[in-house]
Amino acid sequence: MKTQAGDLLAVHGGTPVRTNPWQDNFTIGNEEKQAALAALDSGYLSLFEGSHTPDLPFSFWGGPWVQQFERDWASAYGARYAVSVNSATSGLMAAIGALNLGYGDEIIVSPYTMSACASSALVYGAIPVFADVDRATGSLDPASIRAAITPRTRAVLVVHQFGIPADMDSIMEIARTHDLKVIEDCAQAHGAKYRGTPVGTIGDVGVFSLNVNKTIQTGEGGVCVTNDEDVRYRLALIRNHGEAVVEAAGYRQIENIIGFNYRMTEVTAAIGIEQLKKLPGLNQTRLAHVAALSDALARHSFLQAPPACCHGMQAGNCGCLSTYYVYPLRFHSERIGISRATFVDALRAEGIPMAAGYVRPLYLQPIYQSRKAFKHGYPFTAPENAESRPNYERGACPVAEVLHYEQMLINEHVRPPHTLEDVLDIAKAVDKVERAVRAGRLASAVS
Ligand SMILES: *Cc1c(COP(=O)(O)O)cnc(C)c1O
């Protein structure tokens, strides 16, 4: 192969493809500033009251911005109810509490996701059981869920990982057959659709994150959605010192309504209202970047672009819409003859950050390895959980392990405010590294 000018790899002292810095997730503009100022000017930074108080303007349901934000969110998603919270982690815990899960219950979760998906079960004394993920999408594999079901299984917590919808028809079918609750973690899937339906509204509760890295953000924040009136009330009780109000309200199902404070401030809600309006535009930019990048990388057989949905189809054919919180690629080292680490180092030198793997499978964390979440080993040692012996050994979820340790590459810069030109630097650098490998100028032992 002919050597082109500028082909000396940066890792060998050549000029990097890109020297411009990448930007953080800046989504906040004048609209959010004005909205936050209006909430500040009102003088009331929060209008939550822990009881059903007659002392207006304070309310068990929060103030005008919180309530408006929830109405806007519910209507954007076609859900009956939205309940704002102060993070998705709080939202996951509230969902588990609201669905009355706890000691003696097993909750099937993905190991290849954010830690709160499993630790939220532990907080209520339930046991996370890890099922494996689908190779193509990174979300729970229905066959593996089926294999993980025991007489104690009560719920599946499914994550629409990387913004690619999980296989919800199969998962809901399993849930119906085994009478399981379904929680959808949509922290990475704002605006994603499964067969035309927004993710988050298919299971019993959907949970979204508004932390500073997510597609839309309020710094910290989260939202739960549900179509069930009782679940909505339970979420609201858990969010807002539930124990203070159940008696007055005559509410009898008090298990799990111990009452935390997961309340969102008025200022946060004001920012959230504006961010929600920007979601379609932000997603459109992200989707255009992903489409162009996947096109540009298509000629490299050692790289596998993310699918549009859980059926591996292209967007549009089945009503599924992936919204790619990050851009996940699979790397096939045997098709290029260098290791993933060598490839990643070469790309980094070219100015292209690429994470090797996403997160270590959760069961390899100390909590699960030692089976100690709380004092005395609770909840693993609770008598109600004595029958639960989930597999937390290395090898428990082989697909998640292959993805993490061998195949997965993650780039987060497909998001705005980057431009198409920025994003295509990724493809330029990949082309350059690939040329060097084909020309024998970059080699490594393939692990
Ligand atoms: C970010 C994230 C969370 C946690 O969100 P917070 O709002 O930071 O608590 C939960 N699940 C997934 C899949 C996430 O990506």
PDBQT file of the ligand as one rigid body, heavy atoms in Angstrom, charges set to zero:
ROOT
HETATM    1  C1  LIG A 501     -26.482   7.914  34.624  1.00  0.00    +0.000 C 
HETATM    2  C2  LIG A 501     -27.171   6.656  34.881  1.00  0.00    +0.000 A 
HETATM    3  C3  LIG A 501     -27.853   6.404  36.081  1.00  0.00    +0.000 A 
HETATM    4  C4  LIG A 501     -27.766   7.304  37.283  1.00  0.00    +0.000 C 
HETATM    5  O1  LIG A 501     -28.168   8.592  37.057  1.00  0.00    +0.000 OA
HETATM    6  P1  LIG A 501     -28.028   9.697  38.205  1.00  0.00    +0.000 P 
HETATM    7  O2  LIG A 501     -29.051  10.727  37.822  1.00  0.00    +0.000 OA
HETATM    8  O3  LIG A 501     -26.634  10.222  38.132  1.00  0.00    +0.000 OA
HETATM    9  O4  LIG A 501     -28.329   9.072  39.515  1.00  0.00    +0.000 OA
HETATM   10  C5  LIG A 501     -28.575   5.235  36.194  1.00  0.00    +0.000 A 
HETATM   11  N1  LIG A 501     -28.610   4.332  35.208  1.00  0.00    +0.000 NA
HETATM   12  C6  LIG A 501     -27.945   4.514  34.056  1.00  0.00    +0.000 A 
HETATM   13  C7  LIG A 501     -28.046   3.484  32.982  1.00  0.00    +0.000 C 
HETATM   14  C8  LIG A 501     -27.189   5.667  33.857  1.00  0.00    +0.000 A 
HETATM   15  O5  LIG A 501     -26.532   5.839  32.704  1.00  0.00    +0.000 OA
ENDROOT
TORSDOF 0
